[in-house]
Amino acid sequence: ITDTIGTWNEKWKVELNVASEKLGLSNPGYAKLANGLTMQWGQITSSVSSTDYKYFPVAFDNEVFVGLSSYSTLESLGMGTAFQKVDKSRFLLSCRLANGNLVQGHVPWIAIGF
């Protein structure tokens, strides 16, 4: 890692062969590699129903391989999260207490596909 994030970002793009227009280093963000592999991430408020869809920063071209999530604060200890892809542009992210009750939580997530 270099002394500035800008310099590090440029080196990272070159080493991973990421086109500048296919990189969004923000929250949410994404990186689309030249071979089509796409990684996306963010931190959002969880879904409160089966129709409370969340959206990827960019739609996946073909398929979502995996989506992972976790609770984000110590106060959330005991919550479980679940990431469910709906299609190439949407997903559901639920958060439940140990007793099974659905609750809203601020949840970090990452998804990988192509």
Number of C-alpha atoms within 10 A of each C-alpha: 9 9 7 8 10 10 11 12 16 12 14 13 16 11 9 12 13 18 13 13 8 15 18 16 12 10 13 18 17 22 23 24 17 12 9 14 17 23 20 24 23 17 17 16 15 25 22 17 12 10 10 13 18 17 15 20 17 18 16 22 13 12 16 21 12 13 19 15 21 20 20 15 10 7 8 16 11 12 20 17 20 16 20 15 19 14 14 17 17 17 22 19 28 24 26 19 15 11 8 10 9 18 16 15 22 15 21 20 21 19 21 19 18 17
